[in-house]
């Protein structure tokens, strides 16, 4: 399952109406992840993206599978 993700998009490159709607500034940088209404797979894609993000952040913090298992098994 692949998702279209646009990274490092300057606010100045977005339509004015969208920039106003998200209360952004032209000098800000954005990551755009389009979703299509009525597409049930978008919920699943959001879940997978969230899981990927959590996994990436855990790896950056040095949390290994064994450390995670210890945390989950704590009583």
Secondary structure, 3 states (H helix, E strand, C coil): CCCCEEEEEEHHHCCHHHHHHCCCCCCCEEEEECCCCCCCHHHHHHHHHHHHHHHHHHHHCCCCHHHHHHHHHCC
